[in-house]
Amino acid sequence: MIFSGALAAYNPPPVEQKLEPAVDAGGNIYSGRVMTESKQVISPETSKRIAAVYRCSSGIGDDIASMPLKHMSRASGSTLQVEPDPITRNLAYLLEVKPNRWMTPFIFKRTIMNWAMFWGNGLIWMPPPPAQRELFILPTSQVRLLQDKDGYLWYELRLPSQKLKYLPQDEITNIMINSTNGLWGRSIFEYARDTMGLRAGMSKSQSRLQGNGLNPAAYIQVEGSHDKEARNKIREAYTEALGGVDNSGSLAVFDRKVIKFEPITMKPSDAQMLESIEATDRDIANFFKYPEFKLNMGKQSYESNDAQEIDYLKSCLDPYAVQWEQAGRVTWLNEKEQKTDFLRFIRSSILRTDPKKRAEIHEIEIRSGTLKPNEARAHEDRNSYPEGDKFYMTKNYGEIGAKTDD
């Protein structure tokens, strides 16, 4: 009632033009589809229906999106974070508050990572002045890279209306992976599609077996000769009687026309399907460089997982983070800013250590003069205190090479 009353009192502004559904080029299950070696038709979007693919891609995408991306500057002689300015919509504001009129920083980075992993390129367009400063995401599936006679790159964008627009390389930031020429990337899907197709086929076989109520296939011999239509009717009668989950364990009743009925038992190789599925999931994880313990596979312990988290950050996430940092620096900062400014992911945010370990790290950083007490408190989302903005160091530290009093 409260919600209905609020809607009744709500008077939205009049719409002067016809509204249309928002286009989701990346959600098209037909874009980029291919036939794999296992005779499975698969596309970047349908591959996400495989649990291992979805877990790997969403895990990597969410972790990159969760790390704050900061605009840093050494222009004053000290390394400082540039503060977001909503008036000028500076780069810090775009990266930390509002990249464009629709997205949060998390959704923005997550979407780019999705395009990069499944299409090889995450394309970001910053329109030139006098347009409002924003970071737009281009649908990679609708973009073609072109090059003129001088080597200058142009990005051909096909709009929903099928019109073509050409965007110059200076306005585009490309988060690419697996590039063979340094200009255009190749996706994980392109390399792993046969493995993904094999895994999709395994799931389909499981589904069909479940759909038959876990009943085996069978061989039936009947009296006389029958044409194709008659044979199909017999097959349909058997399937109707024993097929489906509801008929699991049902009794089949045949008349005298059935001379022989023989179920086709499962082969030992078929019984090992679960082992094959697990092995294929491991292969998929290897394509993504995603650790197995995050897929709940293999032996696990708290201590080993802690070490694997660090290795995961270094071997899997860091290459993506460096790509963001370097690509953003050369396209979003002017030549003067490039001398002193840079972009940096706060990688420590991804290592969610326990409170005891965080306290030990903060204690070491405070007494070594690396961190102010208030900075440590800020990491824990706690209020500052007046004396906490000073650097502290234990008195038993001395200058290297200094003379000692004997």
N, C-alpha and C positions, 0 to 999 in steps of 0.2 A: 504493500500500500504506500509506504513512504517513497519507494523508487518510482512507482506509477505517478504519485503526486508531483514528484520533482520533474518528471518528464512532461506532465500536463502543464506545469508552470513555465517550462523551458520554451523560449521563443528564439530558435536559431536564426542567424542572418539569412536572408534570401539567397538562393543559389542562382546565379545569372547564366550559368552554362550547364550543359548536360553532364551528369556524373557518370563515370565509367569505372569498372573494377580495376584495382591496381594490378599491374602486370608483374608476374613472377617468372622471369625467364629461367631462373635457376631451378625452379620447381617443376619444369616440364620433363616428364619421364621419357619423352621421345628424343630430346636433344642429346646428341652424342652417342646414341645407342649403337652397339656393335654385336656381331655374332662371335662368340668365343669358341675355343677349341672343343669345349664340352657341349657345343650346340645350344648354348643358352644365350638368349638375347638380353643384353644388360646395358644400362646407361649409367652415367654418373649419379643420377638421382635414385634409380632403382637399386644401385649397389648399396645404398645406405640402409636398405631393408635387411641386409645381412648384419647380424648382431655385432660381429667383430669389426666390420667396417664402420658401423655407426659409433661403436665405443671408441675406436681409435681416433676417428676424425673429430668427434665431439669433444673427446678428452683434450686433444691438442688444441683445437679451436678455443675451447673454454679457458684453458690455461693461458694461452697467449692473450686472450681478451681480458683475463683477470689481472694481468700485470699492468700497472699504470705506466703509460708512456709519457715521459717528461721532456720538456724543452729546457735544456741546460745552457748556461752561458758563462764564459770566462772573461767577458769584456772588462769587468771591474778588477781583474786580477785574482779574484776568488771564484770558485765554481759554485754558481747559484742557480736555483730553479727559477725560471721565468714565471711570473704570476699570471694566471688567466685574466684577460680583460674583455668583458662582454661588450664594451663600447667599440673598441677597434676590432674585436673578434680576432685577436692575435692567434698565432699557432698554438700556444699553450691552451687557449680557450677551446679551440677546435679539438685538440687531442684529449683534454681532460673533462670538458663540460658538454659541448654540443658540436659534433662534427658537421652536421647539417640539420635541416629543419625537421627531420623525422627521427633521427637515431641518437641513442646514447653512445658513449665511447665503447662500451662493451659490445653492443650489437654491431657497431661499425666494424670493429676489429674481428669479431666472430664471423661476420659475413665475408669479409675479405679473405680470411683463412679458408673458408669453405670454397670460394672460387679458386684459390691457389692450389688446394689439395686435389680438387676434382677436375679442374680445368687448366692447371699449370700457371695461371696468371690471375692475380688480384689487382684489378685496374681502378685507380683512384683519379678522379678528374677534379682539379681546382680551376674553376673558370676565372679568366683574367678580369681586372677592373674594367668598367665600373660595377660589375656584378658583385653582389654580396659575397663575402669570403666564406666559402663552404667547401667541404670535401664530399664529392658525390662518388658513388660506386657504379661502375659501368658493368653491364652483364657480359662477361667474357664470351659466352656462347654466341653473342650477337656482334662481336668485334673481330675485325681482320686487320693484321698488321701489314702496312704497305711502306715502300721506300722509294723516294724519288731519285733522280740521277745524281744528285749531290750527296746521297746517303742519309738525307733527313728522313725521319720516321713520321708516318701519319697513321692514325688509328681510325679505321673506317667503322662507324657505328651504324647498325641497322635499327631504326626506330620501329615501334609497334605498327606504325603506319606504312612500313616498308621503305620509307625515305632514308637516304644515306646522308650521314654527317661525317665530316673529316676533322679530327682533332689533332693538333700538332703535338710533337713529343714533349715540348716544354711544359705542357699543361697536364701531362699524365705521369703518375707514379705507378710503376709496375712492381708488385710484390710477386716475383716469379720464382719457380723452383725447377730443378732438373733441366736447365737450359742447355742446349747444345751449340748455340751461337751467341749467347749473351743478349739477345734481343727479345726472344719469345720462349716461354717456359713449356715444360711438358709435365703433365699431371701424374700423380701417383696412380690414378685410375688407368692411365694409358699403359703403364708398366705392369700393373697388377690385375688387369681385367680378366685374363685367363684363369688366374687363381680365384678371383671373385666369382667368375662364372662357374667354376668347379664347385665352389661352396654353395652357390645358389642352386645348382643341380642337386646337391645332397639334401638341401632343405626341401626341395620339391619332391624328391623321392620319399622323404620322411612324411611329408604331408599326404602324399597319395596312399602310403601304407596306413596312415592314421585314418584317412577317409574311407578305407576299405574295412575299418574296424579291426585292424591288425590281422585280418584274415589273409591267407596266402592266395596267390594266383592258383588256378586249377586247370586240369585237362579233363574235358568231358567228351565221351564218345557215345553217339546215339545211333539208332537203327536207320538204315536207308541213306539216301543221298539228299542233301539239302542245298538250296541255293544260298547266296549271300544274305538275302533278307531273312530267311529262316534261321540261319546261323546267328544273325544279330539278335533275333528275338530270344533265342535260347540264352545267349550271353547276357542280354538285358534282364532276363528272368533270374539268372543266378546272381547278378549284381544287385538286383532289387531285394532278393531274399537275404543275402549275406553281407552286402556292402554297407558301409557307413558305421559310425561309432555306435548308433542305437542298436545295430544288429550284431554287435560283437558277441561271439559265443552262441549265436543262434543255431538252430538245427535246420539243415537242408533236407527237404523231402523230394524225392524224384519218382517218376512213374517208370513203367517197364521200357519205355523208349530209350531210357538212359542205360546203355550197356556197361559203361565204365566211367567212374569218377575218381580222379587221382589229384590230390593237392600237390602243388609244386613247392617243395620245402625250401626254406631260405638257405643259401649257400654260406659256408663259413666266412667267405670274404664279405658277404653282406652283413653278417653279424658283427664285423669289425668296423662298421660304418662310423660308430661313435669315435673310435680311435682316429679314423681318417678325418673326421670333422675337426677334431682337436688339432691334428697336425696342420690342416689347412688354415685354421684360425691362427696358428703360430706363424705360418707363412705370411698371412695378411698383416699381422702385427709387425713382422720384419720389414715389410714394404713401407710401413708408416714409421718405423724405428720406435715403435711403442713398446714399453716394457711389459713382459708377460704377467708380472704380478698385478698389474692394473686390470688385467682380464681375468683375475682370480685363477691363474694357471701356475703350475709349478709349486715348489716348496717356498714357503714364506715365513718370515719372522719379523718382529718389529725392528730389530737392529739391521737386518739385511735390507728391508724395504726402505729404511731411512737412507742408507747408502745408495740404493737404486734410484731414489728420488733425485739425489744430486747428479747421478749419472744421466738420468732422464732429462734434467734441465740442461746439462752440458751437451749431450749428444743429439737430442731431439728438438728441444725448444730453442736452444741458443742460436742455431743457424737461421731459424725464422726471425728471431728477435734482431739479429745483426742485419738481416736483409731489410727489415723495417727501418732500423736506425740509419743505415747508409743510404737507402733509397729516399727516405724523407729528407735527409740533410741536403742532398744535391738538388732536390726538386722543390722543396718547401721553403728553403732558406736562400736569400740572395747571396751574391759572391762576397759581400762584406761580412755578412753574418756567418758564412761558412768558415771564416778564419777563427772565430771565437766561440761559435755556438754549435751545439750538437744535440741529437736526440738520444735518450737513454731509457730503456725499460728498467723498472725497479724489480730486478730478478729475485731479490730476497723475499718478496711478497708471495712467491709461489711455494716457498719452503715453509710449510706450516709446522714448525717445530713445537714441542710441548712447552708449557710455561716454565718448567725448571731449566730447560736448555736455553730458552730465550733469556731468562734472568741471568744465567751464567755468561752468555755472550754480551749482554748489555753491561754487566759488571766489568768485564775485561775491557770493553771499549771505553767505558767512562774513566776507569783508573789509568788507562793508557793515553788519555787526552784525545781520543779519536771521536768521541761522542759526548755531547752535553747531556746532563741528566734530563732536561726537558725534552730533548730529542728522543731519548729512550722512552720517556713517558708518552710522548706522542705516538710512538709505534704501538703502544698498548692502549691507545685511545683514552688516556688519562689527562687530567688537568695539569698545567704547569705550576711551578711555584717560583717566587721571586729570585732565589739564589740558584735556580736551576739552569740559567743561561750562561754559566761560566764553565770553562774547561778545567778539569782536575787531573792531577797526575801524582802517583805515589812518589815520595821523596827519595827513594833509593835508586831512582834513575839518574844517570849522569851523562854528560856530553862525551861522545866518543873521542878519545885522544886527549881528553883533559887531564891535567896533572892532579894527582891525589896527594892529600896531606899525610905524610908518614911520620 
